[in-house]
Amino acid sequence: VYFALPVEPAALAAWAAAGLAMVGGLAALAWRRIALALLATLLLGFALAKFRQEHVTAPVLTGAAILHLNARIAGLEAADMGTRMILEEPISGGLRVVPARLRVTMRGDGAALRPGDWVSLTAQLAPPAAPSEPGAADFARAAFFERVGGAGFVLGAPAPQMTPWPPSMAERIGDGVAGLRWKMTRRIRAALPGSDGA
């Protein structure tokens, strides 16, 4: 229901839906009515979807650009054409709107890179792609909920950069988990190349 709406509802609508869900849930318990329980569930789901949207909202690039930037690697993934990097905290004088995260693909296996490293690179960036036809995969919506405000390709190779500030405890924990996933991914793909490894 939330994603089928033609316009984005106000945050007040989510609070109202959550309140009505609580009232409906209590009434369903008191009167033992399944219809009230289903209505309460529907309202709660609507409220949670809106709360999630409010929580993840982040800036998105307004157009395509080729930029030089420094950023922290938050995650690494194997891609068909190389290595995909999730970059956080991008710093660039060319960014009028600074996204929370960027997803860029580089050539090579990324063996020298680790989550938590800062890199300097030049990338061709664009806003996340909208569906190519009705009913097709909506990469822009998926990117929005991952707080990814731009995607593209690295031109050349990323260069290591000094960390401009110490990472927080949450970033250290996240980098440790992402680093473990990256090591596992590389070991699996080394033993099982191709689609089996993927």
C-alpha angles and dihedrals in degrees: 000000000000095000092044093061114111093220135032110263121231120258088247089066089060092051090048091049091049091051092048090047090055092048091045092048093051091046091050090053093047098044097028094230118158092199090060091048091051091048091049090050092050092050092046091051091050091050093048092050091053093045089051091050091051091049097051100038108130136158119282126204112262097211147352120292144159108232141172111224146161119224145158118253107236096174145358128211134179112248133188092252100036133297128340117215128199106210124198132192096018115198118201136139089218095063112097089174113036112211119212090231140012128200113211133169122217132187117254136043097284091229093150094051128088133182109265094036119123116226137187116217147149116237140179103229137186137168113277111279121262120222112294091218137002111291094016123127111292103220092171092059093046090048091049092058090048089051090241108151100178143016136195149110134302114239107216122342128317115247123217114255133196115258107256093206136006116270120251122244091256090052091049091052092046091048090051092053092044090048091053091049090049092051091049092048093052093047093049094047091047090055096038112030122192128018094337090061092045 
